[in-house]
Amino acid sequence: MGTEYDAHIEAAVLALQIARQQIADEIRSYPTPVAGCDVDYNSLLSKRTQLTRALDVLNREIFVPTPRTLVDGSGVESR
């Protein structure tokens, strides 16, 4: 079951994917040859990396450890 915050996360992921695609299109259409010191081109590469990392973080499964004793005084969970 989705929650309101799940919808916001999905919207953020979609927005980041769209931005990454737009940057990829801009990189693809960038005039050649590209000098290694081309600030605009390097900025696009940097932004693409930032977007990819942000998407990786949002899509990563996070392990959240839970305590063995869920309630104080309830003893140790048996397994």
TORPA-4810 file (N, C-alpha, C, O; in nm, 3 decimals):
<nodes>
NODE_1_0.085_-0.117_0.000_0.000_0.000_0.000_0.090_0.124_0.000_0.180_0.136_0.083_M
NODE_2_0.064_0.214_-0.091_0.144_0.335_-0.100_0.095_0.441_-0.005_-0.023_0.449_0.028_G
NODE_3_0.188_0.522_0.037_0.155_0.632_0.126_0.185_0.762_0.054_0.238_0.764_-0.057_T
NODE_4_0.149_0.870_0.119_0.173_1.001_0.057_0.322_1.024_0.035_0.362_1.079_-0.068_E
NODE_5_0.404_0.983_0.132_0.548_1.006_0.115_0.605_0.914_0.007_0.702_0.951_-0.059_Y
NODE_6_0.546_0.794_-0.012_0.589_0.709_-0.122_0.564_0.778_-0.256_0.646_0.771_-0.347_D
NODE_7_0.451_0.845_-0.267_0.419_0.918_-0.389_0.520_1.030_-0.413_0.558_1.056_-0.527_A
NODE_8_0.562_1.097_-0.307_0.661_1.204_-0.321_0.796_1.147_-0.363_0.866_1.206_-0.446_H
NODE_9_0.833_1.033_-0.307_0.960_0.970_-0.345_0.955_0.927_-0.491_1.051_0.948_-0.565_I
NODE_10_0.844_0.868_-0.533_0.829_0.828_-0.673_0.835_0.949_-0.765_0.895_0.942_-0.873_E
NODE_11_0.776_1.060_-0.725_0.781_1.182_-0.805_0.924_1.235_-0.814_0.967_1.282_-0.919_A
NODE_12_0.998_1.226_-0.703_1.137_1.271_-0.703_1.222_1.184_-0.795_1.305_1.235_-0.871_A
NODE_13_1.201_1.053_-0.789_1.274_0.961_-0.876_1.244_0.993_-1.023_1.335_0.998_-1.105_V
NODE_14_1.118_1.013_-1.054_1.079_1.044_-1.192_1.143_1.176_-1.238_1.193_1.184_-1.350_L
NODE_15_1.141_1.277_-1.153_1.201_1.406_-1.188_1.352_1.392_-1.211_1.406_1.451_-1.304_A
NODE_16_1.419_1.313_-1.127_1.563_1.292_-1.144_1.592_1.214_-1.272_1.689_1.243_-1.341_L
NODE_17_1.509_1.116_-1.304_1.527_1.040_-1.428_1.510_1.129_-1.550_1.585_1.118_-1.647_Q
NODE_18_1.411_1.216_-1.546_1.389_1.309_-1.657_1.508_1.404_-1.671_1.555_1.428_-1.782_I
NODE_19_1.556_1.457_-1.560_1.671_1.548_-1.564_1.794_1.477_-1.618_1.869_1.534_-1.697_A
NODE_20_1.816_1.352_-1.574_1.932_1.276_-1.622_1.921_1.253_-1.773_2.022_1.262_-1.844_R
NODE_21_1.802_1.222_-1.822_1.783_1.201_-1.966_1.807_1.330_-2.044_1.867_1.327_-2.151_Q
NODE_22_1.761_1.442_-1.991_1.783_1.570_-2.058_1.932_1.603_-2.066_1.981_1.652_-2.167_Q
NODE_23_2.004_1.575_-1.958_2.149_1.600_-1.959_2.218_1.505_-2.055_2.309_1.545_-2.127_I
NODE_24_2.175_1.378_-2.058_2.233_1.282_-2.153_2.211_1.329_-2.296_2.301_1.317_-2.380_A
NODE_25_2.092_1.380_-2.325_2.064_1.432_-2.460_2.153_1.551_-2.492_2.203_1.565_-2.604_D
NODE_26_2.173_1.638_-2.393_2.258_1.756_-2.414_2.403_1.715_-2.436_2.472_1.772_-2.520_E
NODE_27_2.450_1.615_-2.361_2.587_1.566_-2.378_2.601_1.504_-2.517_2.701_1.526_-2.585_I
NODE_28_2.502_1.427_-2.558_2.505_1.360_-2.688_2.510_1.462_-2.803_2.576_1.438_-2.904_R
NODE_29_2.442_1.573_-2.786_2.438_1.672_-2.895_2.544_1.781_-2.880_2.546_1.877_-2.958_S
NODE_30_2.632_1.767_-2.781_2.736_1.868_-2.758_2.830_1.870_-2.879_2.870_1.765_-2.927_Y
NODE_31_2.865_1.990_-2.927_2.952_1.998_-3.045_3.092_1.941_-3.017_3.149_1.962_-2.910_P
NODE_32_3.143_1.870_-3.115_3.277_1.812_-3.100_3.376_1.896_-3.179_3.332_1.972_-3.265_T
NODE_33_3.503_1.887_-3.157_3.568_1.811_-3.050_3.554_1.882_-2.915_3.543_2.005_-2.908_P
NODE_34_3.554_1.803_-2.811_3.541_1.857_-2.675_3.680_1.860_-2.612_3.747_1.758_-2.599_V
NODE_35_3.722_1.979_-2.574_3.851_1.992_-2.506_3.835_1.945_-2.362_3.728_1.958_-2.303_A
NODE_36_3.942_1.891_-2.305_3.938_1.842_-2.167_3.910_1.952_-2.067_3.867_1.924_-1.955_G
NODE_37_3.933_2.076_-2.106_3.912_2.188_-2.014_3.781_2.261_-2.040_3.760_2.372_-1.990_C
NODE_38_3.691_2.201_-2.119_3.563_2.263_-2.150_3.476_2.262_-2.024_3.425_2.158_-1.984_D
NODE_39_3.461_2.378_-1.963_3.392_2.390_-1.835_3.246_2.349_-1.845_3.195_2.279_-1.758_V
NODE_40_3.178_2.391_-1.951_3.036_2.357_-1.966_3.016_2.207_-1.979_2.926_2.150_-1.917_D
NODE_41_3.099_2.143_-2.061_3.088_1.998_-2.082_3.118_1.923_-1.952_3.046_1.830_-1.915_Y
NODE_42_3.224_1.964_-1.884_3.259_1.900_-1.757_3.150_1.920_-1.653_3.126_1.832_-1.570_N
NODE_43_3.084_2.034_-1.656_2.973_2.059_-1.565_2.857_1.964_-1.593_2.795_1.913_-1.500_S
NODE_44_2.828_1.940_-1.720_2.723_1.844_-1.756_2.757_1.704_-1.706_2.671_1.633_-1.654_L
NODE_45_2.883_1.664_-1.722_2.925_1.532_-1.674_2.910_1.522_-1.522_2.867_1.419_-1.470_L
NODE_46_2.945_1.630_-1.453_2.933_1.633_-1.308_2.788_1.623_-1.264_2.755_1.548_-1.171_S
NODE_47_2.701_1.697_-1.330_2.558_1.693_-1.297_2.500_1.555_-1.324_2.418_1.505_-1.247_K
NODE_48_2.543_1.492_-1.433_2.495_1.358_-1.465_2.536_1.260_-1.355_2.457_1.174_-1.315_R
NODE_49_2.658_1.273_-1.307_2.705_1.187_-1.198_2.625_1.211_-1.071_2.587_1.116_-1.003_T
NODE_50_2.598_1.336_-1.039_2.519_1.368_-0.920_2.379_1.308_-0.929_2.329_1.252_-0.832_Q
NODE_51_2.316_1.320_-1.045_2.182_1.265_-1.063_2.183_1.113_-1.052_2.093_1.054_-0.991_L
NODE_52_2.284_1.050_-1.110_2.293_0.904_-1.102_2.311_0.858_-0.959_2.248_0.762_-0.916_T
NODE_53_2.395_0.927_-0.884_2.416_0.891_-0.742_2.289_0.913_-0.660_2.256_0.832_-0.574_R
NODE_54_2.218_1.021_-0.687_2.093_1.047_-0.614_1.991_0.938_-0.643_1.922_0.892_-0.552_A
NODE_55_1.981_0.897_-0.769_1.888_0.790_-0.804_1.929_0.659_-0.738_1.844_0.583_-0.691_L
NODE_56_2.059_0.631_-0.734_2.108_0.510_-0.668_2.067_0.508_-0.521_2.024_0.405_-0.469_D
NODE_57_2.080_0.621_-0.455_2.045_0.630_-0.313_1.895_0.608_-0.294_1.855_0.536_-0.203_V
NODE_58_1.814_0.670_-0.377_1.669_0.656_-0.362_1.619_0.516_-0.395_1.518_0.472_-0.341_L
NODE_59_1.689_0.445_-0.483_1.646_0.312_-0.523_1.708_0.200_-0.440_1.669_0.084_-0.454_N
NODE_60_1.804_0.234_-0.355_1.874_0.133_-0.276_1.785_0.083_-0.163_1.712_0.160_-0.100_R
NODE_61_1.792_-0.048_-0.138_1.723_-0.105_-0.023_1.806_-0.075_0.101_1.927_-0.098_0.103_E
NODE_62_1.742_-0.024_0.202_1.810_0.012_0.326_1.776_-0.092_0.432_1.659_-0.123_0.455_I
NODE_63_1.879_-0.146_0.496_1.859_-0.241_0.605_1.843_-0.161_0.733_1.930_-0.082_0.771_F
NODE_64_1.733_-0.183_0.800_1.708_-0.118_0.928_1.701_-0.228_1.033_1.604_-0.303_1.038_V
NODE_65_1.803_-0.237_1.117_1.802_-0.343_1.218_1.693_-0.319_1.321_1.665_-0.205_1.360_P
NODE_66_1.633_-0.426_1.364_1.533_-0.417_1.471_1.587_-0.486_1.594_1.660_-0.585_1.582_T
NODE_67_1.554_-0.438_1.710_1.606_-0.499_1.832_1.545_-0.637_1.853_1.433_-0.665_1.811_P
NODE_68_1.622_-0.723_1.919_1.572_-0.857_1.951_1.462_-0.849_2.056_1.370_-0.931_2.055_R
NODE_69_1.472_-0.754_2.145_1.369_-0.735_2.247_1.286_-0.615_2.205_1.332_-0.501_2.208_T
NODE_70_1.163_-0.642_2.164_1.081_-0.535_2.110_1.022_-0.444_2.217_0.998_-0.326_2.192_L
NODE_71_1.000_-0.499_2.337_0.943_-0.422_2.446_1.027_-0.448_2.570_1.062_-0.562_2.599_V
NODE_72_1.059_-0.342_2.642_1.137_-0.360_2.765_1.068_-0.460_2.856_0.948_-0.453_2.879_D
NODE_73_1.147_-0.555_2.908_1.095_-0.653_3.002_1.028_-0.772_2.937_0.975_-0.858_3.008_G
NODE_74_1.027_-0.781_2.804_0.959_-0.893_2.739_1.050_-1.013_2.719_1.004_-1.117_2.671_S
NODE_75_1.177_-1.001_2.754_1.268_-1.112_2.737_1.330_-1.112_2.599_1.307_-1.023_2.517_G
NODE_76_1.410_-1.216_2.574_1.481_-1.227_2.447_1.394_-1.306_2.349_1.333_-1.406_2.386_V
NODE_77_1.391_-1.260_2.229_1.313_-1.329_2.125_1.378_-1.465_2.098_1.500_-1.472_2.081_E
NODE_78_1.299_-1.570_2.092_1.355_-1.703_2.066_1.349_-1.732_1.917_1.255_-1.693_1.847_S
NODE_79_1.449_-1.800_1.872_1.455_-1.840_1.730_1.501_-1.981_1.721_1.513_-2.035_1.610_R
</nodes>
